[in-house]
Amino acid sequence: MLNPKKIITFLGFILGYNLLVYQLYVVESNFPDGNINNIADAYWYSLVTLTTVGYGDFYPVSFWGRLIGFLFVIGSLGILGYLLTELNLRIKEYLKNKEMGLLGTKNSNHCIIIGWNSFSKQVAEQIVKAKEPLAIIVDNEEDLKQIKQLYNSKTCFVLQTELNDFESLKKANIESSKRVYINFDNDTDTLVYSISLKKQYENLKCVVAIENSELKESFNYLGIQYIIPRKEIISKFIASYVFEPNVALLTEDLIATSNSATDIDICETKLSSNSPLVGKNYTSAFIEQKEQHNIVLLAVSRKGQLIKNPSNEFTIQAEDILIYMANGVQKELIAG
């Protein structure tokens, strides 16, 4: 927003400058030995003087002309100081905006985390380890600095802004994101924020982790795609370690992000219409992938519905999402 005081000051400066130039032209053009003979010469002399260039091709010779020239010389010092100060401020402002992420990002199909604490840090580490593009949105400088120390700018884009300033979230390219993880310290804050966020960006695919599983229906009503009750997940893992420890170990290993391209993970890939798997029944695809690439198909997600261990007659279609066990190298072959 323009400052009215600055506008008035600027207009006053322009008016005073033009009056001085015109007066210089009047006194010098009427002086016998003057070399400033027209208004263009007067403007040229003033600009050369104010910018401290000083060609010396035009100069005042009369008393009043030299007095006006002296004002231009004094003015040049003020203008130079003003320009250097403004330049310094603009550079500092640019660097600050860049540090805060206010210049935006071109990332798309990326993951976004809104809110920062020790839990979201653990989530971010897994996403970064998987080499997925990530953006983190925080509302304070301390979190910004911590994230900058943990991850480089190529790995993770960070935006510091008011979390309720939903317009500024566009700088994280939120509308083109793959998933948005909303993370607050209590479920009420998460629910209230989710309502406001979905109101602004209706088509966002959101993930929340909640303590109170009774709120799951409320989040479902909002269209939140994935609601993870933390206590339920933890209790299931603990129970599995109690009576099926090897199953629990395998599950934990598979869902964790791999450390190398040869580590086995549970992966997912969305099939295009050009995929050779489209049109095949599940059993044929299962055998083919196992024999050719040592990939084990586990399930298919179709239109948001997860189909575990499909029947032999199940036909794979374009846009299906295959869930399978593979390492990083094998994953590249799934649609090949």
HELIX and SHEET records of a PDB file:
HELIX    1   1 PRO A    4  SER A   29  1                                  26    
HELIX    2   2 ILE A   39  LEU A   50  1                                  12    
HELIX    3   3 PHE A   63  GLU A   99  1                                  37    
HELIX    4   4 SER A  118  LYS A  129  1                                  12    
HELIX    5   5 GLU A  141  LEU A  150  1                                  10    
HELIX    6   6 SER A  168  ALA A  172  5                                   5    
HELIX    7   7 ILE A  174  SER A  176  5                                   3    
HELIX    8   8 ASP A  187  GLN A  200  1                                  14    
HELIX    9   9 SER A  213  LEU A  215  5                                   3    
HELIX   10  10 LYS A  216  LEU A  222  1                                   7    
HELIX   11  11 ARG A  230  PHE A  243  1                                  14    
HELIX   12  12 PRO A  245  ILE A  255  1                                  11    
HELIX   13  13 TYR A  282  HIS A  293  1                                  12    
HELIX   14  14 GLY A  328  LYS A  331  1                                   4    
SHEET    1   A 6 CYS A 156  GLN A 160  0                                        
SHEET    2   A 6 LEU A 134  VAL A 138  1                                        
SHEET    3   A 6 CYS A 111  ILE A 114  1                                        
SHEET    4   A 6 ARG A 179  ILE A 182  1                                        
SHEET    5   A 6 CYS A 206  ILE A 210  1                                        
SHEET    6   A 6 TYR A 226  PRO A 229  1                                        
SHEET    1   B 4 ASP A 265  LYS A 270  0                                        
SHEET    2   B 4 ILE A 321  ALA A 326 -1                                        
SHEET    3   B 4 VAL A 296  ARG A 302 -1                                        
SHEET    4   B 4 GLN A 305  LYS A 308 -1                                        
END                                                                             
